[in-house]
């Protein structure tokens, strides 16, 4: 038996009061902004990183591409499954700590292999953001308001990418 949400009726979903749902939405949006900012930092700083560490184009491509992409893809579905079964707020908070710590460690690392493994850690942490955020929003908002909430979280990427795309954010602005 279903309650219309696709979930069995034996698992009722308690909705948050509107104010608390909006606070949750704001926090999830800010987590999304942090997610994309941490991810984008390597792309914005790739030329100074290449020069300082003497990296080849292939090594730089690996750091900004496969070292991030492969772990991200491999762990997103298992983390989504965890988000369906366990506390989403703790999974999201833990993921934020992991990817932020890994990003901070990348900034003080000197060797290619260490940076590559840390980038993989960033990817694993960030892989939790979308499935956990969307699941959390599904708990906070009724179906008729859920798409708008997800769209608001979805604009966290353009909020970060716009300043770098039009040239208003430069490397010197980040340092």
N, C-alpha and C positions, 0 to 999 in steps of 0.2 A: 504494500500500500504506500502511496506517495502523497506528500502534502502539496504537490504542484511545483516544487522546486527541484524535483529530480532526486531528492534525498528520501530515504525511508521515513515514514511518519514516526517511527519509534525513536528517531533522533531529531527532536525539535530544535529549531534554530532560534536562539534568543537574540532579538535585535537590540542594539544599543540605542539609547536616547539620541535624538538628532544631533545635539551638541557634541556628544562623545564620538559619534560616527564622523562628524566633521573634523574633530581633533585627530582621530585615527587617520583620516584621509590626508590631512596636512602632514602628519608624521610620515606616512607612506610616501607622499610626494617628495618630502625632503630626503628620505632614504634613496629614492630614485635619482634625485639630483646628485647625491653623494656617489651613487653607483656610477653614473655616467661621468662625473668629474674625475673619479679615480681611474676609470677606463680611458678617458680622453687625455689624461696627463701625459702618458707615454707617447702618444701621437704628437702632441704639441711640443714636447721636449726631445723628440727623436734626433734632431740634428745636433744639439749640444751633447746629448748622450753619446752619439756616434763618434763625435770628435774627441770627447774626454776619455772614452774608453778604447778608442781605436778600433771600433767594430766595423766589420765588412757590411755591405748592403744585405747580404744573405743573413747574417746574424741579426741585424736590425729588423729585417723582415720576419724572422722567426720570433723575435720578441714581441712584435706588434701584431703578428698573425697567428701562426699555428700554436705557439706556446700558450696563447690565451684561448683560442677557438676550440681546440680539441678537449681540454679539461672542462670548459664551459658546457659544451654539447654533451659530454659523457655524464656529467653529474646533475644536469638540470632536471631530468625526469625522476631520478631517485630522490632528489630533494623535494620535488613536487609531491611525490608519494609520502614523504615524511611530513610535509605540510598538511596533507589530508588526515594524518593520524595523530599528530602531536601539536603542541602549542605553537601557533604560527608566530606570535609575538616574540617568543624566545628563539625560534629558528632565525627569524629576521634580525633580531638584535645580535645573535651570535655571528651571523653572516656579515653584518656590518662591521663588527669588531675584527673578524678574520680578514676581510678584504682591505680594510683601512690599515691594519697592522702590516699586512703584506705590502701595501703601497708605500707605507712609511719606510719599511725595510729596503725596498727597491731603491729609495732615494739615497740611502747611505751605502749601498752595495757597490763593489768595484769590479767584480768578475762577471763575465758573460753567463757562465753556468748558474751561478747563484741568482743572478737577475732572472734568468729563464725559469728557474724553479719557483722563485717568488711570484713571477707573473702568473704561473700556473696556480699558485695559491690565491692570487687576486681573482682569477677566473672562477675558481671553486667557490669562493665567498660570494662573488657577484651572481653566480648561477642560481643562488637561492632567492634573489630579489624578486623577479617577476612571478614565479609560481606562488611564492609565499605571500607576496603583496596582493595578488588577485584573489587568493583564497581568503585572506584576511578581510578584504573588501567585501567579498561575498557574505561573510559573517556580519558585517556592519551595515550593509545596505540591502533593502528589499529589491527584488528583481526589477521593479519599475524605475529604480534610481541607480542601479548598479552600473549600467553602461556609462553614464555620465561620470561616475566616480573613477571608473577604469580609464576613461578618456583623460581625465585630469591628471592621473598618474602618468599616462602615456605622453603627456607634453613635457615631462621632466627632461627628456632627451633634447628636444629642440631648445629648451631654456638654456641648456649648457652648450649646445653646439652652435647656436646662433652667434654668440660673441666671437668664436674662433673662425667661423665661416666668413664673416664680413670683415675680419681683420681688426676688430676693436680690442680683442684680447691677444696679447703677444707674450712671448716667452718671458720678457722682462717684467710683465705684469704678474706672472705667477711666482717669481722669485723674490 
